[in-house]
Amino acid sequence: MRQTNGEIWKDTKGQDIQAHGGMIMEHQDIYYWYGENKAGANRLSSIGGQMVDFIGISCYHSSNLTDWYDDGLVLTPESLASLKEKVKIVERPKVIYNKKMQKFVLWFHYDHDDYSYAAAGVATSSSPTGPFELVKVFHPNRKDVRDMTLYQENEKAYLIHSSDFNKTMVIAELTDDYLDVTGLYTKILVDQEREAPAIFRTKDYYFMITSGTTGWKPNEALVSRSTHLNIPAKILGNPLTGKDYRKTFFGQSTYIFQKDNQFYLMLDHWKSTDLRHSGYSILPIVLSEDGKDVTIPWTAHPFETA
Ligand code: GAL
């Protein structure tokens, strides 16, 4: 199925794909796309922001990254029934596989509808298509967690999250079972007010792409670079090129994945007053010849060149 960047993508049944703020994980040659199901009515939160009450985390699978089969909800309000509060906000779900435990581990941003709680949730499943069972909701390293992602390298994994009320990005090492943090963490992009982190590694460098903090409104992306995860990163600038590059093509970063030696950036194209119809795009990341910089051009369709 030919998908169009910037628009809402369709699954194999012709239904809107509901996997916002998401990620694509590869496991045994199958791609799994996890994200927020926002197929409900928009409402105003207690602080006046647009939102859709938590419906669930969706999963879709594909072997070619364009034909997506709906696997339904892998985390639901019922999965979180042990929490005292009625669950309103579960955002930016990310899943990694823990080989030692033979478990898929899901982390997400958990919040109350005024975004005051700012916690992380952890859930596990023995299957990539769930159901995921809640392990806990907590403040890792006693910090606030807002937009977040996971990064895995060999058997080590890290939680990367906006913190200090979005002033700072934190890279926190996870324990071997991926269910907790070890207490070792690094602050990067201090005072830069970045969110929507997406990260990838080349031979020599880690690159992180983030957005500014303007809610559902698009803003300018920023790429930063470092040689190690536990040191401050060098800020490089906006990696996007072409029309609307200062608005991230009206999108916001959510994840970077690799396929055949090529890295791809996933964007959400939020429709703030109609969140369920927010679009997606997948754009190729172009590395400079010296490997020290990246650019990201717009392409009308995923996996096709401009
Ligand atoms: C954005 C954030 C989204 C969501 C939204 C709510 O800044 O990236 O994940 O939290 O704000 O307004």
Residues whose N, C-alpha, C, O or C-beta is under 5 A from the ligand:
A	BS01	GAL	G49 E91 D147 E195 A196 T214 G215 W216
